[in-house]
Amino acid sequence: MPDNHEPSNPAVTGDHSPAPGDTREVPRNTAFFGHPLGLLTLFGTELWERFSYYGMRAILLFYLTDTVAKGGLAMEQTSGLALVSIYGTSVYLLSVVGGWLADRMIGARRSVLYGGIIIAAGHVLLTVPIAASSYLGIACVALGTGLLKPNVSSMVGELYDRGDPRRDGAFSIFYMGINLGSLAAPFLVGLARTWGGYHAGFAVAAVGMALALIFFVAGRRLLGGAGDTVTNPLQPHEGPAVIRWGVIGVVVIIALVAAVKLVTQGSLLSTFIDTMSILAFATPVLYFVVMYRSPRVTAHERSRVLAYIPLFVTAMIFWMIFEQAATTMAAFAENRTQLNLFGRTLPPELFQSINPALIVILAPVFAGLWVKLKGHPPTAIKFALGLGLAALSFLFLAGMSARYADTLAPAWVLGVTYLLQTLGELCLSPVGLAATTLLAPAAFRSQSMALWFLAPAAGQAITAQLVQVTEGTSDSTYFGGIGVVAMIFAIALLTLSPWVTRHIKAGAETVEEVELES
């Protein structure tokens, strides 16, 4: 599932260091499966927050596009697909802001708390059967997730000293909570929707977020101050510059919205989608330019930045395919899939539980495989393999769409599609986290995960545009076209892999880094 690319701040990768003057005492006990009890707090918080997020997302497209008579908002299908995609883009873009706020102003704990409260408010707003309330609720969930998402993971890292050998195991436990939450959510929210309609489903998601907040607030004492410290606080002399750049950013966004509206003459919704798409594409480009041109970046670090660019593009295309679980694949489940099983009709959102279930089963297998292979093959080849599997999943789905053009496809078709995507995710996502921290220049180490977040942001922005420009095309044409293009990118990276590997080695700082890419 997508949260394998979720870790955010430096603490996740072991790069966190206490701020000067930090005297807090973080518990180092072994009461929770050999780990500090603070891990239990964060485990429960993230399990229920992910439950609420994926539960809401599982039925969001159906709610937007269903008829008013059935409790939906009667949005046109293409607009609904684009909005759900750009909602995902917004979450990842706001995660960059959430990470910055925690690092510079409010600390990780407050960011998680405030984010959780805003998410809970958003889910409550979604339970109100009024369109305006629903749109405000969606915005609140996106904003709150942006605050919470990049910071709860960093707090896990703060529970351990830099050299603590339990760190990797802690994140394995933590991610199991993520997968358990996302696995259970479509089932329970889907049952609630079947029983009481969409707003009942959103109410179940709201309960999940309430439980997350209870875990977090009640378990604060177990954290021993983890997340309380602002690691890089704004200094008084920096205030004017922050305000100036903030005003410039707001002016640029307003100007961009006006320009998009003037050029496209579109509706408020389409203007919002196009504006967010442009921001999602422009932000990573700006990041790369700033990093490459920065005087604080050395010549061998520039070599690493160059090597990371094709990996980033590959990840962007991968997440563009993968994140369609909540959009085009959800629509395929609802409209093109046989849902009757033993005389009962399955809710289409249940298919979104396949990926986390497979992650729970296969993640330990892949972790052991990479250890046995000692990190081989090189990073670029792993990325190419991950994207190739994702491309193959859409080529397979395109073929099955053509095969069952005049009837409903059997449920196993989506099952195989999700299996291929999960295998691709396990090849690319954990490797991408390691590559991001490995290849980031030292001066940008704290911002490296923000750049990783921008890959799924840009990928979902591509989907938002694709579903609009391909409106009216068949499923086989849509999925097949994307599959072919993605496979071309995978083959291109495979061809470029010696160049990428050479640049990674040129920017390596240790002999071990060189050996990993050999």
C-alpha positions as CSV (number, residue, x, y, z in Angstrom):
1,M,0.0,0.0,0.0
2,P,1.1,3.6,-0.5
3,D,2.2,4.1,3.1
4,N,5.4,2.2,2.5
5,H,6.6,5.5,1.1
6,E,5.3,7.4,4.0
7,P,8.3,8.0,6.3
8,S,9.1,11.6,6.4
9,N,11.5,13.5,8.6
10,P,15.1,12.7,9.4
11,A,14.2,10.7,12.4
12,V,12.8,8.0,10.3
13,T,16.1,7.2,8.6
14,G,18.3,7.7,11.6
15,D,19.4,11.2,10.7
16,H,17.6,12.9,13.6
17,S,19.7,14.6,16.2
18,P,18.3,16.3,19.3
19,A,18.2,20.1,19.2
20,P,20.7,22.1,21.2
21,G,19.6,22.3,24.8
22,D,17.2,19.3,24.4
23,T,17.1,17.8,27.9
24,R,14.0,15.7,27.7
25,E,14.1,12.0,28.8
26,V,12.7,9.7,26.1
27,P,11.8,6.3,27.5
28,R,14.1,3.5,26.3
29,N,12.3,0.7,28.1
30,T,11.4,-2.7,26.5
31,A,7.8,-3.2,27.7
32,F,6.2,-3.4,24.2
33,F,7.6,-6.5,22.5
34,G,11.1,-5.4,23.5
35,H,10.4,-1.7,22.5
36,P,9.4,1.4,24.5
37,L,5.8,1.8,25.4
38,G,5.8,5.0,23.4
39,L,5.9,2.8,20.3
40,L,2.5,1.4,21.4
41,T,1.1,5.0,21.5
42,L,2.3,5.7,18.0
43,F,1.3,2.3,16.7
44,G,-2.3,2.7,17.9
45,T,-2.4,6.3,16.7
46,E,-1.3,5.5,13.2
47,L,-3.3,2.3,12.9
48,W,-6.6,4.2,13.6
49,E,-5.6,7.3,11.6
50,R,-4.8,5.1,8.6
51,F,-8.1,3.3,9.2
52,S,-10.0,6.6,9.0
53,Y,-8.0,7.8,5.9
54,Y,-8.3,4.7,3.8
55,G,-11.9,4.1,5.0
56,M,-12.9,7.5,3.8
57,R,-10.9,7.2,0.6
58,A,-12.4,3.8,-0.2
59,I,-15.9,5.2,-0.7
60,L,-15.0,8.8,-1.7
61,L,-15.3,8.3,-5.5
62,F,-18.6,6.4,-5.1
63,Y,-20.0,9.1,-2.9
64,L,-19.0,11.9,-5.3
65,T,-20.4,10.2,-8.4
66,D,-23.5,8.4,-7.1
67,T,-26.9,9.9,-7.7
68,V,-28.6,12.3,-5.1
69,A,-31.4,9.8,-4.7
70,K,-28.8,7.2,-3.5
71,G,-27.1,9.7,-1.2
72,G,-24.3,10.8,-3.5
73,L,-23.3,14.2,-4.9
74,A,-24.1,13.3,-8.5
75,M,-20.8,14.6,-9.8
76,E,-19.9,13.6,-13.4
77,Q,-17.6,10.5,-13.4
78,T,-14.6,12.2,-15.0
79,S,-14.8,15.1,-12.6
80,G,-15.0,12.7,-9.6
81,L,-12.0,10.7,-10.8
82,A,-10.0,13.9,-11.2
83,L,-11.0,15.3,-7.8
84,V,-10.1,12.2,-5.9
85,S,-6.7,12.2,-7.7
86,I,-6.0,15.8,-6.9
87,Y,-7.1,15.2,-3.3
88,G,-4.2,12.7,-3.1
89,T,-1.9,15.3,-4.7
90,S,-3.0,17.9,-2.1
91,V,-2.3,15.5,0.8
92,Y,1.3,15.0,-0.3
93,L,1.9,18.7,-1.1
94,L,0.6,19.6,2.3
95,S,2.8,17.0,3.9
96,V,5.8,19.1,2.8
97,V,4.3,22.1,4.6
98,G,3.5,19.9,7.6
99,G,7.1,18.7,7.9
100,W,8.4,22.2,7.7
101,L,6.0,23.5,10.3
102,A,7.1,20.7,12.7
103,D,10.8,21.3,12.1
104,R,10.7,25.0,12.4
105,M,7.7,26.1,14.4
106,I,5.5,23.8,16.4
107,G,7.3,20.4,16.8
108,A,6.2,17.0,15.7
109,R,3.9,16.2,18.6
110,R,1.8,19.4,18.2
111,S,1.7,18.9,14.5
112,V,0.3,15.4,14.9
113,L,-2.2,16.6,17.5
114,Y,-3.5,19.6,15.5
115,G,-3.6,17.5,12.3
116,G,-5.6,14.8,14.1
117,I,-8.1,17.2,15.3
118,I,-8.5,18.8,11.9
119,I,-8.9,15.3,10.3
120,A,-11.5,14.3,12.9
121,A,-13.4,17.5,12.1
122,G,-13.3,16.7,8.4
123,H,-14.7,13.3,8.9
124,V,-17.5,14.7,11.1
125,L,-18.3,17.3,8.3
126,L,-18.5,14.4,5.8
127,T,-21.3,12.8,7.9
128,V,-23.5,15.8,7.3
129,P,-25.6,15.3,4.1
130,I,-24.9,18.7,2.7
131,A,-22.6,19.2,-0.4
132,A,-20.8,22.2,1.0
133,S,-20.1,20.4,4.3
134,S,-18.7,17.4,2.3
135,Y,-16.3,19.6,0.3
136,L,-15.2,21.4,3.5
137,G,-14.7,18.0,5.1
138,I,-12.5,16.7,2.2
139,A,-10.4,19.8,2.5
140,C,-10.0,19.4,6.3
141,V,-8.9,15.7,5.9
142,A,-6.3,16.8,3.3
143,L,-5.0,19.6,5.5
144,G,-5.0,17.5,8.7
145,T,-3.3,14.6,7.0
146,G,-0.6,17.0,5.7
147,L,0.1,18.0,9.3
148,L,0.0,14.5,10.8
149,K,1.4,12.3,8.1
150,P,5.1,13.4,7.9
151,N,5.5,13.8,11.7
152,V,4.1,10.7,13.4
153,S,6.7,8.6,11.7
154,S,9.5,10.9,12.9
155,M,8.4,10.5,16.5
156,V,9.0,6.8,16.2
157,G,12.6,7.5,15.4
158,E,12.9,9.8,18.4
159,L,12.2,6.9,20.8
160,Y,15.6,5.4,19.9
161,D,19.2,6.5,20.1
162,R,21.0,6.7,16.8
163,G,22.8,3.4,17.3
164,D,19.9,1.5,18.8
165,P,19.6,-1.9,16.9
166,R,15.9,-2.0,17.7
167,R,15.2,0.9,15.3
168,D,14.5,-1.2,12.2
169,G,12.3,-3.6,14.1
170,A,10.3,-0.6,15.5
171,F,9.4,0.6,12.1
172,S,8.4,-2.9,11.0
173,I,6.0,-3.0,14.0
174,F,4.8,0.6,13.1
175,Y,4.2,-0.3,9.5
176,M,2.3,-3.4,10.5
177,G,-0.1,-1.0,12.3
178,I,-0.5,1.0,9.1
179,N,-1.3,-2.1,7.1
180,L,-3.7,-3.4,9.6
181,G,-5.6,-0.1,9.6
182,S,-5.8,0.1,5.8
183,L,-6.7,-3.6,5.6
184,A,-9.7,-3.3,8.0
185,A,-11.0,0.0,6.8
186,P,-12.6,-0.9,3.5
187,F,-14.3,-3.9,5.1
188,L,-15.9,-2.0,8.0
189,V,-16.6,1.3,6.2
190,G,-18.0,-0.7,3.3
191,L,-20.3,-2.6,5.6
192,A,-21.5,0.7,7.2
193,R,-22.1,2.1,3.7
194,T,-24.2,-0.9,2.7
195,W,-26.2,-0.7,6.0
196,G,-26.7,3.0,6.4
197,G,-25.4,4.9,3.3
198,Y,-22.3,6.9,2.6
199,H,-22.6,9.2,5.7
200,A,-22.7,6.1,7.9
201,G,-19.4,5.0,6.3
202,F,-17.9,8.4,6.9
203,A,-19.1,8.2,10.5
204,V,-17.1,4.9,10.9
205,A,-14.0,6.7,9.6
206,A,-14.7,9.5,12.1
207,V,-14.8,7.0,14.9
208,G,-11.5,5.6,13.7
209,M,-9.9,9.1,13.9
210,A,-11.4,9.7,17.3
211,L,-9.7,6.5,18.5
212,A,-6.4,7.7,17.0
213,L,-6.7,10.9,19.0
214,I,-7.5,9.0,22.2
215,F,-4.5,6.8,21.8
216,F,-2.2,9.8,21.1
217,V,-3.5,12.0,23.9
218,A,-3.8,9.2,26.5
219,G,-0.4,7.8,25.7
220,R,1.5,11.2,25.7
221,R,3.2,10.4,29.0
222,L,4.7,7.2,27.4
223,L,6.4,9.3,24.8
224,G,8.6,11.1,27.4
225,G,8.8,14.3,25.4
226,A,9.4,12.8,22.0
227,G,8.2,15.2,19.3
228,D,8.0,18.2,21.8
229,T,11.2,19.8,20.6
230,V,11.3,22.1,17.6
231,T,14.4,20.7,15.9
232,N,15.4,23.7,13.9
233,P,13.4,26.6,15.4
234,L,13.0,29.8,13.4
235,Q,15.3,32.6,14.7
236,P,14.1,36.1,15.2
237,H,16.1,37.4,12.3
238,E,14.5,34.8,10.0
239,G,11.0,36.1,10.6
240,P,10.9,38.9,7.9
241,A,12.3,36.5,5.3
242,V,9.7,33.8,6.1
243,I,6.9,36.4,5.9
244,R,8.2,37.8,2.7
245,W,8.4,34.4,1.0
246,G,5.0,33.4,2.4
247,V,3.5,36.5,0.8
248,I,5.3,35.8,-2.4
249,G,4.0,32.3,-2.4
250,V,0.4,33.4,-1.8
251,V,0.6,36.0,-4.6
252,V,2.1,33.4,-7.0
253,I,-0.7,30.9,-6.3
254,I,-3.4,33.6,-6.7
255,A,-1.8,34.7,-10.0
256,L,-1.6,31.1,-11.1
257,V,-5.3,30.5,-10.3
258,A,-6.2,33.6,-12.2
259,A,-4.1,32.6,-15.2
260,V,-5.5,29.1,-15.3
261,K,-9.0,30.4,-15.1
262,L,-8.3,32.9,-17.9
263,V,-6.8,30.4,-20.2
264,T,-9.1,27.4,-19.6
265,Q,-12.4,29.3,-18.9
266,G,-13.2,26.2,-16.8
267,S,-15.4,25.8,-13.8
268,L,-14.1,26.4,-10.2
269,L,-13.5,22.7,-9.8
270,S,-11.5,22.3,-13.0
271,T,-9.5,25.5,-12.2
272,F,-8.6,24.0,-8.8
273,I,-7.6,20.7,-10.4
274,D,-5.4,22.3,-13.0
275,T,-3.8,24.7,-10.5
276,M,-2.9,21.9,-8.1
277,S,-1.5,19.9,-11.0
278,I,0.8,22.7,-12.1
279,L,2.0,23.1,-8.5
280,A,2.6,19.4,-8.2
281,F,4.8,19.4,-11.4
282,A,6.6,22.7,-10.7
283,T,7.5,22.0,-7.0
284,P,9.8,19.0,-7.6
285,V,11.4,20.8,-10.6
286,L,12.1,23.8,-8.3
287,Y,13.5,21.4,-5.6
288,F,16.0,19.8,-8.1
289,V,17.1,23.2,-9.5
290,V,17.7,24.7,-6.0
291,M,19.6,21.6,-4.9
292,Y,21.8,21.3,-8.0
293,R,22.7,25.0,-8.0
294,S,23.1,25.5,-4.3
295,P,26.6,26.6,-3.3
296,R,26.3,24.3,-0.3
297,V,26.2,21.3,-2.6
298,T,29.6,19.8,-3.5
299,A,30.6,18.4,-6.9
300,H,30.2,14.8,-5.9
301,E,26.8,15.6,-4.3
302,R,25.7,17.0,-7.6
303,S,26.5,13.7,-9.1
304,R,24.0,12.1,-6.7
305,V,21.4,14.7,-7.6
306,L,21.7,13.8,-11.3
307,A,21.4,10.1,-10.5
308,Y,18.3,10.7,-8.5
309,I,16.4,12.5,-11.3
310,P,15.6,9.4,-13.4
311,L,14.7,7.5,-10.2
312,F,12.3,10.3,-9.2
313,V,10.6,10.3,-12.7
314,T,10.3,6.5,-12.4
315,A,8.7,6.8,-9.0
316,M,6.3,9.4,-10.2
317,I,5.1,7.2,-13.0
318,F,4.8,4.2,-10.6
319,W,2.7,6.1,-8.1
320,M,0.6,7.5,-11.0
321,I,-0.5,3.9,-11.6
322,F,-0.5,2.6,-8.1
323,E,-2.6,5.4,-6.6
324,Q,-5.4,4.7,-9.1
325,A,-6.7,2.2,-6.6
326,A,-9.0,4.9,-5.3
327,T,-10.0,6.2,-8.8
328,T,-10.1,4.2,-12.0
329,M,-9.6,0.8,-10.4
330,A,-12.4,1.7,-7.9
331,A,-14.6,2.6,-10.8
332,F,-13.7,-0.7,-12.6
333,A,-14.6,-2.6,-9.4
334,E,-17.9,-0.9,-9.2
335,N,-18.9,-0.9,-12.9
336,R,-17.0,-3.7,-14.6
337,T,-16.5,-6.4,-12.0
338,Q,-18.7,-9.4,-11.1
339,L,-19.5,-8.6,-7.4
340,N,-21.8,-11.5,-6.7
341,L,-20.3,-14.2,-4.5
342,F,-22.3,-17.1,-3.1
343,G,-25.5,-15.2,-3.6
344,R,-24.2,-12.0,-1.9
345,T,-23.1,-8.7,-3.4
346,L,-19.7,-7.6,-2.3
347,P,-19.1,-3.8,-1.8
348,P,-16.6,-2.7,-4.5
349,E,-14.4,-1.0,-2.0
350,L,-13.4,-4.3,-0.5
351,F,-10.9,-4.7,-3.4
352,Q,-8.8,-1.9,-1.9
353,S,-8.0,-4.2,1.0
354,I,-6.1,-6.6,-1.3
355,N,-2.9,-4.5,-1.4
356,P,-2.4,-4.2,2.4
357,A,-3.2,-7.8,2.9
358,L,-0.5,-8.8,0.4
359,I,1.9,-6.4,2.0
360,V,1.4,-8.1,5.4
361,I,2.2,-11.4,3.7
362,L,4.9,-10.5,1.3
363,A,6.9,-7.7,3.0
364,P,8.8,-10.0,5.3
365,V,9.6,-12.2,2.2
366,F,11.1,-9.2,0.3
367,A,12.9,-7.9,3.4
368,G,14.6,-11.3,3.7
369,L,15.3,-11.5,0.0
370,W,17.1,-8.1,-0.1
371,V,19.2,-9.2,2.9
372,K,20.1,-12.5,1.3
373,L,21.0,-10.7,-2.0
374,K,23.0,-8.1,0.1
375,G,21.2,-5.2,-1.5
376,H,21.6,-6.3,-5.1
377,P,20.6,-5.7,-7.8
378,P,21.5,-2.0,-8.1
379,T,19.0,0.6,-7.1
380,A,18.2,1.6,-10.7
381,I,17.4,-1.9,-11.7
382,K,15.1,-2.4,-8.7
383,F,13.3,0.8,-9.7
384,A,12.9,-0.4,-13.3
385,L,11.6,-3.7,-12.1
386,G,9.0,-2.0,-9.8
387,L,7.7,0.2,-12.6
388,G,7.8,-2.7,-15.1
389,L,5.5,-4.7,-12.8
390,A,3.1,-1.8,-12.4
391,A,3.1,-1.3,-16.2
392,L,2.4,-5.0,-16.6
393,S,-0.5,-4.8,-14.2
394,F,-2.2,-2.2,-16.4
395,L,-1.4,-4.1,-19.6
396,F,-3.0,-7.1,-18.0
397,L,-6.1,-5.1,-16.9
398,A,-6.3,-3.7,-20.4
399,G,-6.3,-7.2,-21.9
400,M,-8.9,-8.4,-19.5
401,S,-11.0,-5.3,-20.2
402,A,-11.0,-6.3,-23.9
403,R,-11.7,-9.9,-23.1
404,Y,-14.7,-9.1,-21.0
405,A,-15.8,-6.1,-23.0
406,D,-19.4,-7.2,-23.2
407,T,-19.8,-8.7,-19.7
408,L,-18.5,-8.2,-16.2
409,A,-15.0,-9.3,-15.4
410,P,-14.4,-11.9,-12.7
411,A,-13.1,-10.7,-9.4
412,W,-9.8,-12.4,-9.8
413,V,-8.9,-9.9,-12.6
414,L,-8.5,-7.1,-10.1
415,G,-6.9,-9.5,-7.7
416,V,-4.1,-10.3,-10.1
417,T,-3.8,-6.6,-11.0
418,Y,-3.3,-5.7,-7.3
419,L,-0.8,-8.6,-6.9
420,L,1.4,-7.2,-9.7
421,Q,1.3,-3.7,-8.3
422,T,2.1,-4.9,-4.8
423,L,5.2,-6.8,-6.1
424,G,6.2,-3.6,-7.9
425,E,5.7,-1.6,-4.7
426,L,7.9,-3.9,-2.7
427,C,10.7,-3.5,-5.3
428,L,10.5,0.3,-5.5
429,S,9.0,1.8,-2.4
430,P,11.4,0.7,0.4
431,V,14.3,1.0,-2.0
432,G,13.2,4.5,-2.9
433,L,13.2,5.6,0.8
434,A,16.8,4.4,1.1
435,A,17.9,5.9,-2.2
436,T,16.3,9.3,-1.3
437,T,18.3,9.6,2.0
438,L,21.4,8.2,0.4
439,L,21.5,10.5,-2.6
440,A,20.3,13.7,-0.9
441,P,23.0,16.4,-0.5
442,A,24.0,16.9,3.2
443,A,22.6,20.5,3.2
444,F,19.2,19.1,2.1
445,R,19.1,15.9,4.1
446,S,16.3,17.1,6.3
447,Q,14.2,18.0,3.2
448,S,15.0,14.8,1.3
449,M,11.8,13.0,2.3
450,A,9.7,16.0,1.2
451,L,11.1,15.4,-2.2
452,W,10.1,11.8,-2.0
453,F,6.5,12.9,-1.2
454,L,6.4,15.0,-4.3
455,A,6.7,11.8,-6.5
456,P,3.2,10.5,-5.6
457,A,1.9,14.1,-5.6
458,A,3.0,14.6,-9.2
459,G,1.9,11.1,-10.2
460,Q,-1.7,11.7,-9.0
461,A,-1.7,15.1,-10.7
462,I,-0.9,13.2,-14.0
463,T,-3.9,11.0,-13.3
464,A,-6.1,14.0,-12.7
465,Q,-5.2,15.3,-16.1
466,L,-5.3,11.9,-17.9
467,V,-8.9,11.0,-16.8
468,Q,-10.1,14.3,-18.3
469,V,-8.3,14.2,-21.6
470,T,-9.2,10.5,-22.2
471,E,-12.8,10.9,-21.3
472,G,-14.9,8.5,-23.5
473,T,-12.1,6.1,-24.3
474,S,-12.6,2.4,-23.4
475,D,-11.0,0.8,-20.4
476,S,-8.7,-1.3,-22.5
477,T,-7.5,1.8,-24.4
478,Y,-7.0,3.8,-21.2
479,F,-5.2,1.1,-19.1
480,G,-3.3,-0.2,-22.2
481,G,-2.0,3.2,-23.2
482,I,-0.8,4.0,-19.7
483,G,0.8,0.5,-19.4
484,V,2.7,0.9,-22.7
485,V,4.0,4.3,-21.8
486,A,5.0,3.1,-18.3
487,M,6.8,0.1,-19.8
488,I,8.7,2.4,-22.1
489,F,9.9,4.4,-19.1
490,A,10.9,1.2,-17.3
491,I,12.9,0.0,-20.2
492,A,14.5,3.5,-20.5
493,L,15.6,3.4,-16.9
494,L,16.9,-0.1,-17.4
495,T,19.0,1.2,-20.3
496,L,20.1,4.2,-18.2
497,S,20.9,2.0,-15.2
498,P,24.7,1.8,-15.8
499,W,24.8,5.7,-16.0
500,V,22.7,6.0,-12.9
501,T,24.8,3.5,-11.0
502,R,28.0,5.2,-12.2
503,H,26.8,8.6,-10.8
504,I,25.7,7.0,-7.5
505,K,29.1,5.5,-7.1
506,A,30.8,8.8,-8.0
507,G,28.9,10.5,-5.2
508,A,29.3,7.7,-2.7
509,E,30.8,8.7,0.7
510,T,31.8,5.2,1.9
511,V,33.2,2.0,0.4
512,E,30.0,0.3,1.6
513,E,27.9,2.6,-0.6
514,V,30.0,1.7,-3.6
515,E,29.7,-2.0,-2.9
516,L,25.9,-1.8,-2.6
517,E,25.7,-0.6,-6.2
518,S,28.3,-3.1,-7.6
